[in-house]
Amino acid sequence: MRDRKWILCVGLTALMLFGVIPAQGQIVFGQPASVGARVNYCRWTVESALASDKISQFTVPLNAFVPLKDNLEARLFVAETSNSLKTEAETYSLSGLSDIRLQLNQALAEDHVLLSLGINLPTGKKALNLTEERLVAEYLAYDFLTFPLRRLGEGLGVNATAGLAGASGATRYGAAATFQLNGAYEAFDGMGDYNPGDMFSLNAGLDTRNDKLSFIADMTFATYSVDKMEDHKVFRQSRIFDIHTGLAYRQETMTLSGDARYFIRGRNTTYDTTAAETIRDQLKIYGNELFMSLAATWSSRSATWHAGPLVEWRIIGANEYDFGSSHTIAAGFEYGHKLGQSVNLGVGVKYFTGQANDGRYDLSGYQLSLGLGTTF
């Protein structure tokens, strides 16, 4: 029975950690201090021949940026979320605060060297109960659904990044290495402390631009050490290779942009905790994923407002646990307006449709967002 609890905890925690690669910091000369909040409401319906489930998420993320001195900046992120899952038999909920994430970025050697240090403060909701909150956590972790926030609380974590950058004409290029140390925490009530494996990643990229065209390309490789529960090996997340490209064409008041990202995922390793930590299986929990987007934006000549439509596609391959391929299409519209000299308002809407597990599930949903930010 205890082994079954371990496997349950491992599986859910692995789902919550799906596809996480830390963003690289960037220092912009003269950028003022800013703070912003973006209210997001997302709702999905998952229908099959046997049931129709609805899950919704209301999230208020807060971002802050503070330039401490020349070439040194600090960033902060925290969010409050409320999630609700409605099945034909019952309604479940999961609400709480996320962890607080702090990041310090330092540029050296005339911006050719970047050093970054971050900390994850364990302020978020943990020790989820198995009778109600576990089911909501499962839905938040489904890779074929899109949510602004997939997980809440974790353990104390520290990450460090070192990067190099250079330029040749209109082309800029760089490479960075990141190490992330993840601390133990009680993911589910009564299951003991879960210690996610540490992460190491390598990133390389370039961008080039002229008066009308800009192009960006980058690649990230991430690998993870073994997850442990009460000092027993239980799981190892697969290696991830992320390839990303983007192209934009700009005129005076119009921008056309396209983006493509391909995730290549390896096999996850699950350990048998009852047999001297031997390998139970090595299978892919998530299939490879292709994401593409197109957007058009029009703006006023004074740059006081911008607006335009967007389209997104996600195609996810089958995994090795007999779950088939999935796909979703999103169509939406975004609008931004500058209120005075220092306040910005943003509004967005997206509608989703698609299928999962080789058509066994019909997917539909929408996302509404309202953002407000200010600079100082």
Residue, then its C-alpha position, 0 to 999 in steps of 0.5 A: m500500500r505504501d509503495r502505491k502511495w509513493i508511485l501516485c505521488v511521484g507520478l503527480t509530481a512529475l506531471m506538475l514538473f512537466g516541461v519546466i526550463p528556467a527563463q534566461g535573464q536579460i538586462v536592458f540599459g535604462q529600463p525603469a522599475s516596474v510592477g504589473a499584475r495580469v488577471n487570468y481566467c481559463r476554463w476547459t471542458v474535457e468530454s469523452a463517451l462516458a463523462s464531461d468534466k470542466i476545470s477552471q482557473f482564476t490566477v492573479p500573477l504579480n511581477a516586479f522589476v527593480p534596477l538596483k544599479d548599472n548592470l544589476e537588476a532584481r525580479l520578483f514573481v508571485a501568484e494567487t490562484s483558485n482552481s475548480l474541477k466539476t465532474e458529473a458527480e462532484t465539485y473539487s477545488l484547489s486554491g492558494l498562493s504560489d512560491i515567491r521567486l526572486q532573481l538577481n541578474q548582473a552584467l559584466a565586461e561590457d555586457h559580454v558576461l551575465l551572472s544570475l542567482g535566483i531563489n524559490l521561497p517555499t511560500g506556496k500551498k503544499a501538502l495537498n489532500l488526496t480526496e479533493e485537491r489531488l484530482v484538480a492537480e491531475y487536471l492542471a498537469y495534463d499536457f494537452l490543456t493550457f493553464p497560466l499556472r500549473r503548480l503552487g508550492e514547492g521546496l526551497g530552491v536555488n539556481a545559478t546561471a553563467g552566460l557569455a554574449g557577443a555580437s558581429g554586425a547586426t547579429r548577437y549570440g550567446a550561450a549560458a549554463t544553469f544549475q538548479l538545486n531543488g529542496a524537499y517538500e511534502a507534496f501530498d498530505g501524509m506521503g512524506d517529503y518528496n525531493p525533486g531531482d536537481m536540474f542542469s541546462l545548457n542554452a545557446g541562441l542568436d538573433t539578427r535584425n535589420d530595419k524590417l526583419s528580425f530573426i531569433a533562434d535558440m536551443t536548450f538542453a536540460t537533464y535531471s538527477v533522480d527524484k527521491m522520497e524519504d531518501h529512496k529513489v523513485f523517479r527520474q525526469s527525462r532529458i529535454f531538448d527545446i528548439h525555438t525559432g521566431l521571425a518578425y516583419r515590421q512596418e511603421t504601424m504593423t508587425l507580422s510575427g511567427d514562432a515555432r518551438y519543438f520539444i524532444r523528450g526522452r524516457n522517464t525512469t520509474y524505480d521499484t521502491t520495494a525491490a532495492e530501488t531497481i528500475r521498474d520501467q523506462l517509458k515516455i510520460y509525455g510525447n514530443e511536442l510542436f508549438m506554432s503561432l502567428a500574430a498580426t499587430w497594428s499600432s498607432r503612430s504615437a504608440t499609445w495603443h496596439a491590437g491584433p489577432l493571433v493563432e496557435w497550434r499545439i501537436i503532442g505525440a503519443n506517450e508510451y503509456d498507451f495515451g495517444s496523440s493530441h492537438t489543440i488550436a487557439a484563436g485570439f485577440e489582444y489589445g494594449h493601451k498606454l494610459g498616460q506616461s507610465v501606466n499600461l493596460g492589456v486585454g486578451v481573449k483566446y478560444f481553444t478547441g481540439q482532441a486528445n488521446d487519438g480523438r477519445y477526448d474532445l477539448s474546448g476552452y477559453q482564456l480571458s486576461l486583463g493586465l495592468g502595469t506601471t513604471f517608475 
